[in-house]
Amino acid sequence: MSFAPVYLDWNATTPLDPQVREAMLPWLGAAEPIRFGNASSRHEYGRQARAAVDEARARVAAAVGAHATEVIFTSGGSEANNLFLKGAAACLKPGTVAVSAIEHPCVREPAKQLQRTGWTLKEIAVDAHGVIDAADWGATLQAKPALVSVMLANNETGVLQDIAALAAEARKPGAWFHTDAVQALGKAELDFRALGVNAMTLSAHKIGGPLGAGALVVDKRVELAPLIAGGGQERGLRSGTENVAAIVGFGVACERAVAHRETEAQRLALLRGEIETGLAALGATVFSRAAQRLPNTVFFAFGNIDGETLVGKLDRAGFACASGSACSSAQPEPSHTLLAMGVDPVVARGAVRVSLGRMTTADDVARFVATLSRVVEDLRKLASVAG
């Protein structure tokens, strides 16, 4: 009996939600009434587009407890992270920028660019579970950073940080605090006001929305210089004709992700538990298992089994997993997240990430565990023969 391939890489991207697609179709000229106006135009076509963008902005804001005027649409999470770090730095005298040691490259790399322009870069250490190290966080605050960025949920381990507590402490020395919440949206409770951050990054394609749409939710007290200058769209912070179809889809995706978050979190946590039970039986190491994590994410490794090899074997067996972050898959180095946690580089090279989503079923998980057991046994036999 043949089965369709099973997608277990939902942290990398998600399939477009059917209701999201339906909302986008008129703006793609694929359904009546066909819409195609420029949101900056003054005529009826433009007003329709502007109304659609405004409605989507309100939906995104409502999903995270923000005001619509605080939502700046971007092309995705990477641009939003760059907009905060570079945009805020351009309005300040060079000082210290502090980012956690487990940030996504689209936070780490712009922080390194700031370092080359006179800023001091401080990487905030994490403990063995991937949680911000309290002692190093205290030392970071002693340096009185001007900018701080700590991700809410890690894309590899799924570890959740206590962002509200960190942001409250960062306010004392006067830092602007930003969190990359791309992985948290739709999977964990998310409230811009309750978190107390100055800026938050979101992305559509992680929650059943389209590729190419994201947002920076930013407190109006934060002064930013735009990365893209031009016609002054998005409060003058992101010029360029709006991608109306993608923005509309983003709004609907936010609404649907939040509406189903609690029930999905419970369902996915149970499925994750089934996988982790299977992994324990096989002798795997599950990273950050003792920490609070996203309900859909498992990051694990087997001794003496290369992660890329295991992912390749699973792919050929019909299961799409990842050996780490999709955005760094072109560089097959050990996970920088695991290295920051103090994991041995040899063990880190064996890391595999499984992330679940709305289409993942109990049968998918059962077949995955059975297939993983067979593949791992085969690889262990090969290793013993080679040894």
Summary of the structure (lengths in Angstrom):
residues: 387
radius of gyration: 21.6
end to end distance: 35.7
largest distance: 73.8
contacts: 1364
relative contact order: 0.16
helix: 42%
strand: 14%
